[in-house]
């Protein structure tokens, strides 16, 4: 039984054909909304992972003079490795919980 048919069960038989005319646009709208909901959820999931490199880049973009890792020979690569590890852990955690 479709959604419209289920909701019009208490109407008279003479009025039901009018509701059938509305069923198709409602179903198309429902499919469109479901698709947009999926896109929104996927974008939210990606934004959660991308927040880490954005935050780190924002901190380093402040041009501090006294950051210990700036004097290290491999400080740049260490920070990049840290970003990759944290993003990887977030991805694995989100996938494990069924969020991805």
Phi and psi restraints in degrees (range 20) as a CNS / XPLOR table:
assign (resid 1 and name C) (resid 2 and name N)
       (resid 2 and name CA) (resid 2 and name C) 1.0 -76.6 20.0 2
assign (resid 2 and name N) (resid 2 and name CA)
       (resid 2 and name C) (resid 3 and name N) 1.0 168.4 20.0 2
assign (resid 2 and name C) (resid 3 and name N)
       (resid 3 and name CA) (resid 3 and name C) 1.0 -62.2 20.0 2
assign (resid 3 and name N) (resid 3 and name CA)
       (resid 3 and name C) (resid 4 and name N) 1.0 -45.0 20.0 2
assign (resid 3 and name C) (resid 4 and name N)
       (resid 4 and name CA) (resid 4 and name C) 1.0 -65.7 20.0 2
assign (resid 4 and name N) (resid 4 and name CA)
       (resid 4 and name C) (resid 5 and name N) 1.0 -42.4 20.0 2
assign (resid 4 and name C) (resid 5 and name N)
       (resid 5 and name CA) (resid 5 and name C) 1.0 -64.0 20.0 2
assign (resid 5 and name N) (resid 5 and name CA)
       (resid 5 and name C) (resid 6 and name N) 1.0 -37.7 20.0 2
assign (resid 5 and name C) (resid 6 and name N)
       (resid 6 and name CA) (resid 6 and name C) 1.0 -68.0 20.0 2
assign (resid 6 and name N) (resid 6 and name CA)
       (resid 6 and name C) (resid 7 and name N) 1.0 -37.1 20.0 2
assign (resid 6 and name C) (resid 7 and name N)
       (resid 7 and name CA) (resid 7 and name C) 1.0 -81.0 20.0 2
assign (resid 7 and name N) (resid 7 and name CA)
       (resid 7 and name C) (resid 8 and name N) 1.0 -16.4 20.0 2
assign (resid 7 and name C) (resid 8 and name N)
       (resid 8 and name CA) (resid 8 and name C) 1.0 -102.3 20.0 2
assign (resid 8 and name N) (resid 8 and name CA)
       (resid 8 and name C) (resid 9 and name N) 1.0 11.4 20.0 2
assign (resid 8 and name C) (resid 9 and name N)
       (resid 9 and name CA) (resid 9 and name C) 1.0 -61.9 20.0 2
assign (resid 9 and name N) (resid 9 and name CA)
       (resid 9 and name C) (resid 10 and name N) 1.0 -26.1 20.0 2
assign (resid 9 and name C) (resid 10 and name N)
       (resid 10 and name CA) (resid 10 and name C) 1.0 -91.9 20.0 2
assign (resid 10 and name N) (resid 10 and name CA)
       (resid 10 and name C) (resid 11 and name N) 1.0 3.5 20.0 2
assign (resid 10 and name C) (resid 11 and name N)
       (resid 11 and name CA) (resid 11 and name C) 1.0 -89.2 20.0 2
assign (resid 11 and name N) (resid 11 and name CA)
       (resid 11 and name C) (resid 12 and name N) 1.0 159.6 20.0 2
assign (resid 11 and name C) (resid 12 and name N)
       (resid 12 and name CA) (resid 12 and name C) 1.0 -67.2 20.0 2
assign (resid 12 and name N) (resid 12 and name CA)
       (resid 12 and name C) (resid 13 and name N) 1.0 156.8 20.0 2
assign (resid 12 and name C) (resid 13 and name N)
       (resid 13 and name CA) (resid 13 and name C) 1.0 -65.0 20.0 2
assign (resid 13 and name N) (resid 13 and name CA)
       (resid 13 and name C) (resid 14 and name N) 1.0 -26.2 20.0 2
assign (resid 13 and name C) (resid 14 and name N)
       (resid 14 and name CA) (resid 14 and name C) 1.0 -70.8 20.0 2
assign (resid 14 and name N) (resid 14 and name CA)
       (resid 14 and name C) (resid 15 and name N) 1.0 -26.6 20.0 2
assign (resid 14 and name C) (resid 15 and name N)
       (resid 15 and name CA) (resid 15 and name C) 1.0 -91.2 20.0 2
assign (resid 15 and name N) (resid 15 and name CA)
       (resid 15 and name C) (resid 16 and name N) 1.0 -23.8 20.0 2
assign (resid 15 and name C) (resid 16 and name N)
       (resid 16 and name CA) (resid 16 and name C) 1.0 -56.5 20.0 2
assign (resid 16 and name N) (resid 16 and name CA)
       (resid 16 and name C) (resid 17 and name N) 1.0 -38.9 20.0 2
assign (resid 16 and name C) (resid 17 and name N)
       (resid 17 and name CA) (resid 17 and name C) 1.0 -58.8 20.0 2
assign (resid 17 and name N) (resid 17 and name CA)
       (resid 17 and name C) (resid 18 and name N) 1.0 -30.3 20.0 2
assign (resid 17 and name C) (resid 18 and name N)
       (resid 18 and name CA) (resid 18 and name C) 1.0 -66.6 20.0 2
assign (resid 18 and name N) (resid 18 and name CA)
       (resid 18 and name C) (resid 19 and name N) 1.0 -33.6 20.0 2
assign (resid 18 and name C) (resid 19 and name N)
       (resid 19 and name CA) (resid 19 and name C) 1.0 -74.6 20.0 2
assign (resid 19 and name N) (resid 19 and name CA)
       (resid 19 and name C) (resid 20 and name N) 1.0 -27.8 20.0 2
assign (resid 19 and name C) (resid 20 and name N)
       (resid 20 and name CA) (resid 20 and name C) 1.0 -63.6 20.0 2
assign (resid 20 and name N) (resid 20 and name CA)
       (resid 20 and name C) (resid 21 and name N) 1.0 -32.7 20.0 2
assign (resid 20 and name C) (resid 21 and name N)
       (resid 21 and name CA) (resid 21 and name C) 1.0 -65.5 20.0 2
assign (resid 21 and name N) (resid 21 and name CA)
       (resid 21 and name C) (resid 22 and name N) 1.0 -25.3 20.0 2
assign (resid 21 and name C) (resid 22 and name N)
       (resid 22 and name CA) (resid 22 and name C) 1.0 -89.5 20.0 2
assign (resid 22 and name N) (resid 22 and name CA)
       (resid 22 and name C) (resid 23 and name N) 1.0 -18.2 20.0 2
assign (resid 22 and name C) (resid 23 and name N)
       (resid 23 and name CA) (resid 23 and name C) 1.0 -59.5 20.0 2
assign (resid 23 and name N) (resid 23 and name CA)
       (resid 23 and name C) (resid 24 and name N) 1.0 -47.2 20.0 2
assign (resid 23 and name C) (resid 24 and name N)
       (resid 24 and name CA) (resid 24 and name C) 1.0 -61.8 20.0 2
assign (resid 24 and name N) (resid 24 and name CA)
       (resid 24 and name C) (resid 25 and name N) 1.0 -48.7 20.0 2
assign (resid 24 and name C) (resid 25 and name N)
       (resid 25 and name CA) (resid 25 and name C) 1.0 -61.4 20.0 2
assign (resid 25 and name N) (resid 25 and name CA)
       (resid 25 and name C) (resid 26 and name N) 1.0 -34.9 20.0 2
assign (resid 25 and name C) (resid 26 and name N)
       (resid 26 and name CA) (resid 26 and name C) 1.0 -66.6 20.0 2
assign (resid 26 and name N) (resid 26 and name CA)
       (resid 26 and name C) (resid 27 and name N) 1.0 -43.2 20.0 2
assign (resid 26 and name C) (resid 27 and name N)
       (resid 27 and name CA) (resid 27 and name C) 1.0 -65.0 20.0 2
assign (resid 27 and name N) (resid 27 and name CA)
       (resid 27 and name C) (resid 28 and name N) 1.0 -40.8 20.0 2
assign (resid 27 and name C) (resid 28 and name N)
       (resid 28 and name CA) (resid 28 and name C) 1.0 -62.4 20.0 2
assign (resid 28 and name N) (resid 28 and name CA)
       (resid 28 and name C) (resid 29 and name N) 1.0 -41.5 20.0 2
assign (resid 28 and name C) (resid 29 and name N)
       (resid 29 and name CA) (resid 29 and name C) 1.0 -65.4 20.0 2
assign (resid 29 and name N) (resid 29 and name CA)
       (resid 29 and name C) (resid 30 and name N) 1.0 -39.8 20.0 2
assign (resid 29 and name C) (resid 30 and name N)
       (resid 30 and name CA) (resid 30 and name C) 1.0 -62.8 20.0 2
assign (resid 30 and name N) (resid 30 and name CA)
       (resid 30 and name C) (resid 31 and name N) 1.0 -42.2 20.0 2
assign (resid 30 and name C) (resid 31 and name N)
       (resid 31 and name CA) (resid 31 and name C) 1.0 -64.6 20.0 2
assign (resid 31 and name N) (resid 31 and name CA)
       (resid 31 and name C) (resid 32 and name N) 1.0 -42.4 20.0 2
assign (resid 31 and name C) (resid 32 and name N)
       (resid 32 and name CA) (resid 32 and name C) 1.0 -62.0 20.0 2
assign (resid 32 and name N) (resid 32 and name CA)
       (resid 32 and name C) (resid 33 and name N) 1.0 -44.8 20.0 2
assign (resid 32 and name C) (resid 33 and name N)
       (resid 33 and name CA) (resid 33 and name C) 1.0 -65.2 20.0 2
assign (resid 33 and name N) (resid 33 and name CA)
       (resid 33 and name C) (resid 34 and name N) 1.0 -40.9 20.0 2
assign (resid 33 and name C) (resid 34 and name N)
       (resid 34 and name CA) (resid 34 and name C) 1.0 -61.3 20.0 2
assign (resid 34 and name N) (resid 34 and name CA)
       (resid 34 and name C) (resid 35 and name N) 1.0 -41.6 20.0 2
assign (resid 34 and name C) (resid 35 and name N)
       (resid 35 and name CA) (resid 35 and name C) 1.0 -64.6 20.0 2
assign (resid 35 and name N) (resid 35 and name CA)
       (resid 35 and name C) (resid 36 and name N) 1.0 -42.5 20.0 2
assign (resid 35 and name C) (resid 36 and name N)
       (resid 36 and name CA) (resid 36 and name C) 1.0 -66.3 20.0 2
assign (resid 36 and name N) (resid 36 and name CA)
       (resid 36 and name C) (resid 37 and name N) 1.0 -34.8 20.0 2
assign (resid 36 and name C) (resid 37 and name N)
       (resid 37 and name CA) (resid 37 and name C) 1.0 -63.4 20.0 2
assign (resid 37 and name N) (resid 37 and name CA)
       (resid 37 and name C) (resid 38 and name N) 1.0 -42.3 20.0 2
assign (resid 37 and name C) (resid 38 and name N)
       (resid 38 and name CA) (resid 38 and name C) 1.0 -63.3 20.0 2
assign (resid 38 and name N) (resid 38 and name CA)
       (resid 38 and name C) (resid 39 and name N) 1.0 -42.3 20.0 2
assign (resid 38 and name C) (resid 39 and name N)
       (resid 39 and name CA) (resid 39 and name C) 1.0 -62.8 20.0 2
assign (resid 39 and name N) (resid 39 and name CA)
       (resid 39 and name C) (resid 40 and name N) 1.0 -43.0 20.0 2
assign (resid 39 and name C) (resid 40 and name N)
       (resid 40 and name CA) (resid 40 and name C) 1.0 -63.0 20.0 2
assign (resid 40 and name N) (resid 40 and name CA)
       (resid 40 and name C) (resid 41 and name N) 1.0 -44.0 20.0 2
assign (resid 40 and name C) (resid 41 and name N)
       (resid 41 and name CA) (resid 41 and name C) 1.0 -62.7 20.0 2
assign (resid 41 and name N) (resid 41 and name CA)
       (resid 41 and name C) (resid 42 and name N) 1.0 -41.8 20.0 2
assign (resid 41 and name C) (resid 42 and name N)
       (resid 42 and name CA) (resid 42 and name C) 1.0 -64.3 20.0 2
assign (resid 42 and name N) (resid 42 and name CA)
       (resid 42 and name C) (resid 43 and name N) 1.0 -40.6 20.0 2
assign (resid 42 and name C) (resid 43 and name N)
       (resid 43 and name CA) (resid 43 and name C) 1.0 -66.0 20.0 2
assign (resid 43 and name N) (resid 43 and name CA)
       (resid 43 and name C) (resid 44 and name N) 1.0 -37.3 20.0 2
assign (resid 43 and name C) (resid 44 and name N)
       (resid 44 and name CA) (resid 44 and name C) 1.0 -66.1 20.0 2
assign (resid 44 and name N) (resid 44 and name CA)
       (resid 44 and name C) (resid 45 and name N) 1.0 -38.6 20.0 2
assign (resid 44 and name C) (resid 45 and name N)
       (resid 45 and name CA) (resid 45 and name C) 1.0 -65.2 20.0 2
assign (resid 45 and name N) (resid 45 and name CA)
       (resid 45 and name C) (resid 46 and name N) 1.0 -43.3 20.0 2
assign (resid 45 and name C) (resid 46 and name N)
       (resid 46 and name CA) (resid 46 and name C) 1.0 -66.0 20.0 2
assign (resid 46 and name N) (resid 46 and name CA)
       (resid 46 and name C) (resid 47 and name N) 1.0 -38.3 20.0 2
assign (resid 46 and name C) (resid 47 and name N)
       (resid 47 and name CA) (resid 47 and name C) 1.0 -64.7 20.0 2
assign (resid 47 and name N) (resid 47 and name CA)
       (resid 47 and name C) (resid 48 and name N) 1.0 -33.6 20.0 2
assign (resid 47 and name C) (resid 48 and name N)
       (resid 48 and name CA) (resid 48 and name C) 1.0 -64.0 20.0 2
assign (resid 48 and name N) (resid 48 and name CA)
       (resid 48 and name C) (resid 49 and name N) 1.0 -38.7 20.0 2
assign (resid 48 and name C) (resid 49 and name N)
       (resid 49 and name CA) (resid 49 and name C) 1.0 -76.3 20.0 2
assign (resid 49 and name N) (resid 49 and name CA)
       (resid 49 and name C) (resid 50 and name N) 1.0 -39.1 20.0 2
assign (resid 49 and name C) (resid 50 and name N)
       (resid 50 and name CA) (resid 50 and name C) 1.0 -74.1 20.0 2
assign (resid 50 and name N) (resid 50 and name CA)
       (resid 50 and name C) (resid 51 and name N) 1.0 -9.1 20.0 2
assign (resid 50 and name C) (resid 51 and name N)
       (resid 51 and name CA) (resid 51 and name C) 1.0 -66.4 20.0 2
assign (resid 51 and name N) (resid 51 and name CA)
       (resid 51 and name C) (resid 52 and name N) 1.0 -33.1 20.0 2
assign (resid 51 and name C) (resid 52 and name N)
       (resid 52 and name CA) (resid 52 and name C) 1.0 -65.1 20.0 2
assign (resid 52 and name N) (resid 52 and name CA)
       (resid 52 and name C) (resid 53 and name N) 1.0 -56.1 20.0 2
assign (resid 52 and name C) (resid 53 and name N)
       (resid 53 and name CA) (resid 53 and name C) 1.0 -63.5 20.0 2
assign (resid 53 and name N) (resid 53 and name CA)
       (resid 53 and name C) (resid 54 and name N) 1.0 -29.4 20.0 2
assign (resid 53 and name C) (resid 54 and name N)
       (resid 54 and name CA) (resid 54 and name C) 1.0 -66.1 20.0 2
assign (resid 54 and name N) (resid 54 and name CA)
       (resid 54 and name C) (resid 55 and name N) 1.0 -42.9 20.0 2
assign (resid 54 and name C) (resid 55 and name N)
       (resid 55 and name CA) (resid 55 and name C) 1.0 -65.5 20.0 2
assign (resid 55 and name N) (resid 55 and name CA)
       (resid 55 and name C) (resid 56 and name N) 1.0 -44.2 20.0 2
assign (resid 55 and name C) (resid 56 and name N)
       (resid 56 and name CA) (resid 56 and name C) 1.0 -64.0 20.0 2
assign (resid 56 and name N) (resid 56 and name CA)
       (resid 56 and name C) (resid 57 and name N) 1.0 -44.2 20.0 2
assign (resid 56 and name C) (resid 57 and name N)
       (resid 57 and name CA) (resid 57 and name C) 1.0 -63.8 20.0 2
assign (resid 57 and name N) (resid 57 and name CA)
       (resid 57 and name C) (resid 58 and name N) 1.0 -34.6 20.0 2
assign (resid 57 and name C) (resid 58 and name N)
       (resid 58 and name CA) (resid 58 and name C) 1.0 -66.2 20.0 2
assign (resid 58 and name N) (resid 58 and name CA)
       (resid 58 and name C) (resid 59 and name N) 1.0 -39.7 20.0 2
assign (resid 58 and name C) (resid 59 and name N)
       (resid 59 and name CA) (resid 59 and name C) 1.0 -66.1 20.0 2
assign (resid 59 and name N) (resid 59 and name CA)
       (resid 59 and name C) (resid 60 and name N) 1.0 -46.2 20.0 2
assign (resid 59 and name C) (resid 60 and name N)
       (resid 60 and name CA) (resid 60 and name C) 1.0 -71.1 20.0 2
assign (resid 60 and name N) (resid 60 and name CA)
       (resid 60 and name C) (resid 61 and name N) 1.0 -21.6 20.0 2
assign (resid 60 and name C) (resid 61 and name N)
       (resid 61 and name CA) (resid 61 and name C) 1.0 -75.5 20.0 2
assign (resid 61 and name N) (resid 61 and name CA)
       (resid 61 and name C) (resid 62 and name N) 1.0 -7.3 20.0 2
assign (resid 61 and name C) (resid 62 and name N)
       (resid 62 and name CA) (resid 62 and name C) 1.0 -79.9 20.0 2
assign (resid 62 and name N) (resid 62 and name CA)
       (resid 62 and name C) (resid 63 and name N) 1.0 -7.5 20.0 2
assign (resid 62 and name C) (resid 63 and name N)
       (resid 63 and name CA) (resid 63 and name C) 1.0 59.0 20.0 2
assign (resid 63 and name N) (resid 63 and name CA)
       (resid 63 and name C) (resid 64 and name N) 1.0 51.7 20.0 2
assign (resid 63 and name C) (resid 64 and name N)
       (resid 64 and name CA) (resid 64 and name C) 1.0 -69.9 20.0 2
assign (resid 64 and name N) (resid 64 and name CA)
       (resid 64 and name C) (resid 65 and name N) 1.0 149.5 20.0 2
assign (resid 64 and name C) (resid 65 and name N)
       (resid 65 and name CA) (resid 65 and name C) 1.0 -92.7 20.0 2
assign (resid 65 and name N) (resid 65 and name CA)
       (resid 65 and name C) (resid 66 and name N) 1.0 -30.8 20.0 2
assign (resid 65 and name C) (resid 66 and name N)
       (resid 66 and name CA) (resid 66 and name C) 1.0 -112.0 20.0 2
assign (resid 66 and name N) (resid 66 and name CA)
       (resid 66 and name C) (resid 67 and name N) 1.0 65.7 20.0 2
assign (resid 66 and name C) (resid 67 and name N)
       (resid 67 and name CA) (resid 67 and name C) 1.0 -111.8 20.0 2
assign (resid 67 and name N) (resid 67 and name CA)
       (resid 67 and name C) (resid 68 and name N) 1.0 126.0 20.0 2
assign (resid 67 and name C) (resid 68 and name N)
       (resid 68 and name CA) (resid 68 and name C) 1.0 -56.8 20.0 2
assign (resid 68 and name N) (resid 68 and name CA)
       (resid 68 and name C) (resid 69 and name N) 1.0 -37.9 20.0 2
assign (resid 68 and name C) (resid 69 and name N)
       (resid 69 and name CA) (resid 69 and name C) 1.0 -72.2 20.0 2
assign (resid 69 and name N) (resid 69 and name CA)
       (resid 69 and name C) (resid 70 and name N) 1.0 -11.5 20.0 2
assign (resid 69 and name C) (resid 70 and name N)
       (resid 70 and name CA) (resid 70 and name C) 1.0 -71.3 20.0 2
assign (resid 70 and name N) (resid 70 and name CA)
       (resid 70 and name C) (resid 71 and name N) 1.0 -25.0 20.0 2
assign (resid 70 and name C) (resid 71 and name N)
       (resid 71 and name CA) (resid 71 and name C) 1.0 -89.1 20.0 2
assign (resid 71 and name N) (resid 71 and name CA)
       (resid 71 and name C) (resid 72 and name N) 1.0 -12.3 20.0 2
assign (resid 71 and name C) (resid 72 and name N)
       (resid 72 and name CA) (resid 72 and name C) 1.0 -75.1 20.0 2
assign (resid 72 and name N) (resid 72 and name CA)
       (resid 72 and name C) (resid 73 and name N) 1.0 147.1 20.0 2
assign (resid 72 and name C) (resid 73 and name N)
       (resid 73 and name CA) (resid 73 and name C) 1.0 -67.9 20.0 2
assign (resid 73 and name N) (resid 73 and name CA)
       (resid 73 and name C) (resid 74 and name N) 1.0 -34.4 20.0 2
assign (resid 73 and name C) (resid 74 and name N)
       (resid 74 and name CA) (resid 74 and name C) 1.0 -111.7 20.0 2
assign (resid 74 and name N) (resid 74 and name CA)
       (resid 74 and name C) (resid 75 and name N) 1.0 23.5 20.0 2
assign (resid 74 and name C) (resid 75 and name N)
       (resid 75 and name CA) (resid 75 and name C) 1.0 -60.3 20.0 2
assign (resid 75 and name N) (resid 75 and name CA)
       (resid 75 and name C) (resid 76 and name N) 1.0 -41.9 20.0 2
assign (resid 75 and name C) (resid 76 and name N)
       (resid 76 and name CA) (resid 76 and name C) 1.0 -61.6 20.0 2
assign (resid 76 and name N) (resid 76 and name CA)
       (resid 76 and name C) (resid 77 and name N) 1.0 -46.2 20.0 2
assign (resid 76 and name C) (resid 77 and name N)
       (resid 77 and name CA) (resid 77 and name C) 1.0 -70.1 20.0 2
assign (resid 77 and name N) (resid 77 and name CA)
       (resid 77 and name C) (resid 78 and name N) 1.0 -31.8 20.0 2
assign (resid 77 and name C) (resid 78 and name N)
       (resid 78 and name CA) (resid 78 and name C) 1.0 -65.0 20.0 2
assign (resid 78 and name N) (resid 78 and name CA)
       (resid 78 and name C) (resid 79 and name N) 1.0 -42.6 20.0 2
assign (resid 78 and name C) (resid 79 and name N)
       (resid 79 and name CA) (resid 79 and name C) 1.0 -65.9 20.0 2
assign (resid 79 and name N) (resid 79 and name CA)
       (resid 79 and name C) (resid 80 and name N) 1.0 -43.8 20.0 2
assign (resid 79 and name C) (resid 80 and name N)
       (resid 80 and name CA) (resid 80 and name C) 1.0 -60.9 20.0 2
assign (resid 80 and name N) (resid 80 and name CA)
       (resid 80 and name C) (resid 81 and name N) 1.0 -42.3 20.0 2
assign (resid 80 and name C) (resid 81 and name N)
       (resid 81 and name CA) (resid 81 and name C) 1.0 -62.9 20.0 2
assign (resid 81 and name N) (resid 81 and name CA)
       (resid 81 and name C) (resid 82 and name N) 1.0 -39.6 20.0 2
assign (resid 81 and name C) (resid 82 and name N)
       (resid 82 and name CA) (resid 82 and name C) 1.0 -62.6 20.0 2
assign (resid 82 and name N) (resid 82 and name CA)
       (resid 82 and name C) (resid 83 and name N) 1.0 -41.4 20.0 2
assign (resid 82 and name C) (resid 83 and name N)
       (resid 83 and name CA) (resid 83 and name C) 1.0 -62.4 20.0 2
assign (resid 83 and name N) (resid 83 and name CA)
       (resid 83 and name C) (resid 84 and name N) 1.0 -45.7 20.0 2
assign (resid 83 and name C) (resid 84 and name N)
       (resid 84 and name CA) (resid 84 and name C) 1.0 -62.7 20.0 2
assign (resid 84 and name N) (resid 84 and name CA)
       (resid 84 and name C) (resid 85 and name N) 1.0 -42.3 20.0 2
assign (resid 84 and name C) (resid 85 and name N)
       (resid 85 and name CA) (resid 85 and name C) 1.0 -65.1 20.0 2
assign (resid 85 and name N) (resid 85 and name CA)
       (resid 85 and name C) (resid 86 and name N) 1.0 -45.8 20.0 2
assign (resid 85 and name C) (resid 86 and name N)
       (resid 86 and name CA) (resid 86 and name C) 1.0 -64.9 20.0 2
assign (resid 86 and name N) (resid 86 and name CA)
       (resid 86 and name C) (resid 87 and name N) 1.0 -42.9 20.0 2
assign (resid 86 and name C) (resid 87 and name N)
       (resid 87 and name CA) (resid 87 and name C) 1.0 -64.8 20.0 2
assign (resid 87 and name N) (resid 87 and name CA)
       (resid 87 and name C) (resid 88 and name N) 1.0 -39.1 20.0 2
assign (resid 87 and name C) (resid 88 and name N)
       (resid 88 and name CA) (resid 88 and name C) 1.0 -63.0 20.0 2
assign (resid 88 and name N) (resid 88 and name CA)
       (resid 88 and name C) (resid 89 and name N) 1.0 -42.9 20.0 2
assign (resid 88 and name C) (resid 89 and name N)
       (resid 89 and name CA) (resid 89 and name C) 1.0 -64.4 20.0 2
assign (resid 89 and name N) (resid 89 and name CA)
       (resid 89 and name C) (resid 90 and name N) 1.0 -41.1 20.0 2
assign (resid 89 and name C) (resid 90 and name N)
       (resid 90 and name CA) (resid 90 and name C) 1.0 -61.9 20.0 2
assign (resid 90 and name N) (resid 90 and name CA)
       (resid 90 and name C) (resid 91 and name N) 1.0 -44.0 20.0 2
assign (resid 90 and name C) (resid 91 and name N)
       (resid 91 and name CA) (resid 91 and name C) 1.0 -60.6 20.0 2
assign (resid 91 and name N) (resid 91 and name CA)
       (resid 91 and name C) (resid 92 and name N) 1.0 -46.3 20.0 2
assign (resid 91 and name C) (resid 92 and name N)
       (resid 92 and name CA) (resid 92 and name C) 1.0 -63.7 20.0 2
assign (resid 92 and name N) (resid 92 and name CA)
       (resid 92 and name C) (resid 93 and name N) 1.0 -41.1 20.0 2
assign (resid 92 and name C) (resid 93 and name N)
       (resid 93 and name CA) (resid 93 and name C) 1.0 -65.3 20.0 2
assign (resid 93 and name N) (resid 93 and name CA)
       (resid 93 and name C) (resid 94 and name N) 1.0 -45.1 20.0 2
assign (resid 93 and name C) (resid 94 and name N)
       (resid 94 and name CA) (resid 94 and name C) 1.0 -63.7 20.0 2
assign (resid 94 and name N) (resid 94 and name CA)
       (resid 94 and name C) (resid 95 and name N) 1.0 -39.2 20.0 2
assign (resid 94 and name C) (resid 95 and name N)
       (resid 95 and name CA) (resid 95 and name C) 1.0 -67.7 20.0 2
assign (resid 95 and name N) (resid 95 and name CA)
       (resid 95 and name C) (resid 96 and name N) 1.0 -38.5 20.0 2
assign (resid 95 and name C) (resid 96 and name N)
       (resid 96 and name CA) (resid 96 and name C) 1.0 -66.1 20.0 2
assign (resid 96 and name N) (resid 96 and name CA)
       (resid 96 and name C) (resid 97 and name N) 1.0 -36.2 20.0 2
assign (resid 96 and name C) (resid 97 and name N)
       (resid 97 and name CA) (resid 97 and name C) 1.0 -83.5 20.0 2
assign (resid 97 and name N) (resid 97 and name CA)
       (resid 97 and name C) (resid 98 and name N) 1.0 -3.2 20.0 2
assign (resid 97 and name C) (resid 98 and name N)
       (resid 98 and name CA) (resid 98 and name C) 1.0 85.0 20.0 2
assign (resid 98 and name N) (resid 98 and name CA)
       (resid 98 and name C) (resid 99 and name N) 1.0 13.6 20.0 2
assign (resid 98 and name C) (resid 99 and name N)
       (resid 99 and name CA) (resid 99 and name C) 1.0 -82.4 20.0 2
assign (resid 99 and name N) (resid 99 and name CA)
       (resid 99 and name C) (resid 100 and name N) 1.0 -20.7 20.0 2
